[in-house]
Amino acid sequence: MQALWMVLAAFFFSTMAVGIKMAGADFHSFELVFYRGLISVVFIGLILRARRTRIATTVPMMHAWRSAVGVFSMTAWFYAIAHLPLATAMTLNYMSGVWVASFVIGGALLYGKAGRQGPLMATVLASFAGVILLLRPTLAQDQLFAGLIGLLSGLGAAMAMLQVAALGKVGEPEGRVVFYFSIGTTVVGLVGALWLGFTPWRDVRWQALAWLLPIGVLASLGQWAMTRAYSRGSTLLVANLQYLGIVFAAGYSLVIFGESVSAMGWGGIALIITSGVTATVLRNRALPNIAPAEPR
């Protein structure tokens, strides 16, 4: 069931990316971050109220750390997108799955509880290889600094996801985790938008305005599903399944934007899907052996 939550998260985030691409021609990145965060705060706040979930938390510093690291990762990714080829920026950010797997395996080895997690680690690496085949990233010599920032965005995303797992372990509801992250996103987006200036809505196409609400709602749903997957499921399995977001994005590129996928790209898609299915089967078969070694 937790695998399904990550698949849903990948779908929501990929669909949200379509909205960002549609609205990105009219709004700059910080504006989109601000509107996304603000809508998420309102949307998640209404859900928490309807479910009678308290917003107050007993672990505010854990939320602050998760929000700070998550917002840093997102900001670094936007910088990488602005200064690198999009395929390269996405590949470096998607290294988060490899970082997560490395942290989990390293921790398990340190405490002598590695169990049978090697095959799951292999599926994560296979999925990342599929991403490379699909995106075929490149890096010029004068882009090394931006490449380092992109690499840090993936590392930050991995640390944020492990913090999400830790919050789930202490019993924090998914909605509350997403709510506090949305507040951090809103603050950073507002600061950046005030610095660069807001685009007057009279100068914006109605299509771009129409995408603002879906972007915020899809971001909320994606964060909620991802938080549930990382806080309740197998960390290595979830880290693998997040690569399905690339597959969904490739599908949108074909259907909506008329972009083509090379034969090597189709091979990468097949590799990502196959490794995801393999990881799910391995997790289900080895659940009693590896569950104690992984954070929930």
Secondary structure, DSSP 8 states (H G I E B T S, - for coil): -HHHHHHHHHHHHHHHHHHHHHHTTTS-HHHHHHHHHHHHHHHHHHHHHHTT--S--S-HHHHHHHHHHHHHHHHHHHHHHHHS-HHHHHHHHTTHHHHHHHHHHHHHHHTT--TT-HHHHHHHHHHHHHHHHHH-----GGGHHHHHHHHHHHHHHHHHHHHHHHHHHTT--HHHHHHHHHHHHHHHHHHHHHHH----GGGS-HHHHHHHHHHHHHHHHHHHHHHHHHHHS-HHHHHHHTTHHHHHHHHHHHHTS-----HHHHHHHHHHHHHHHHHHHHHHHHHHHHGGGS--
